[in-house]
């Protein structure tokens, strides 16, 4: 009995060129710090955009406050 997997599942077994490069570069402390900082910056920017969008679309005040609270908690977590 032969078990075959789809190509989609086989992709998970091998790293892409980007993943190999990123993992190799992660060994460099300076690169790792810049990478993590950029990742956090992007996350914050997306959260701010969500709040802006909620305000511009005149969404319910509860939704806006929920998004602001999420942003505030996230900033508190990363500031430690």
C-alpha positions as CSV (number, residue, x, y, z in Angstrom):
1,X,0.0,0.0,0.0
2,X,1.4,3.3,-1.0
3,X,0.5,6.5,0.7
4,X,0.8,9.7,-1.3
5,X,0.4,13.2,-0.3
6,X,-0.5,16.2,-2.3
7,X,2.1,18.7,-3.5
8,X,0.5,21.2,-1.1
9,X,1.4,19.0,1.9
10,X,4.9,18.3,0.6
11,X,5.6,22.0,0.5
12,X,5.4,22.0,4.3
13,X,8.3,19.5,4.5
14,X,10.8,21.8,2.7
15,X,11.7,25.4,3.5
16,X,11.4,28.0,0.8
17,X,14.5,29.9,-0.2
18,X,13.2,32.9,1.8
19,X,12.7,30.7,4.9
20,X,16.2,29.3,4.6
21,X,17.7,32.8,4.2
22,X,15.7,34.2,7.1
23,X,16.6,31.3,9.4
24,X,20.3,31.7,8.5
25,X,20.2,35.4,9.1
26,X,18.4,34.9,12.5
27,X,21.8,33.7,13.8
28,X,23.0,37.2,13.4
29,X,22.0,39.1,16.5
30,X,21.8,42.5,14.8
31,X,19.6,41.2,12.0
32,X,17.3,39.3,14.5
33,X,16.8,42.5,16.5
34,X,16.0,44.6,13.4
35,X,13.7,41.8,12.1
36,X,11.7,41.6,15.4
37,X,11.5,45.4,15.7
38,X,10.1,45.7,12.1
39,X,7.6,42.9,12.8
40,X,6.4,44.8,15.9
41,X,6.3,48.1,14.0
42,X,4.1,46.5,11.3
43,X,1.8,45.1,13.9
44,X,1.3,48.5,15.6
45,X,0.8,50.2,12.3
46,X,-2.0,47.7,11.4
47,X,-3.7,48.2,14.7
48,X,-3.6,52.0,14.3
49,X,-5.0,51.7,10.8
50,X,-7.9,49.6,12.2
51,X,-8.7,52.3,14.7
52,X,-8.5,55.0,12.0
53,X,-10.8,53.0,9.7
54,X,-13.3,52.5,12.5
55,X,-13.4,56.3,13.2
56,X,-13.7,57.2,9.5
57,X,-16.5,54.7,9.0
58,X,-18.2,56.1,12.0
59,X,-18.5,52.7,13.6
60,X,-20.1,52.3,17.0
61,X,-18.1,53.8,19.9
62,X,-17.9,50.4,21.6
63,X,-16.0,49.0,18.6
64,X,-13.6,52.0,18.5
65,X,-13.0,51.7,22.2
66,X,-12.4,48.0,22.0
67,X,-9.8,48.6,19.2
68,X,-8.1,51.3,21.3
69,X,-8.0,49.1,24.3
70,X,-6.4,46.3,22.3
71,X,-3.8,48.8,21.0
72,X,-3.1,50.1,24.5
73,X,-2.7,46.6,25.9
74,X,-0.4,45.6,23.1
75,X,1.8,48.7,23.6
76,X,1.9,47.9,27.3
77,X,3.1,44.3,26.6
78,X,5.9,45.3,24.2
79,X,7.0,48.2,26.4
80,X,8.2,45.8,29.1
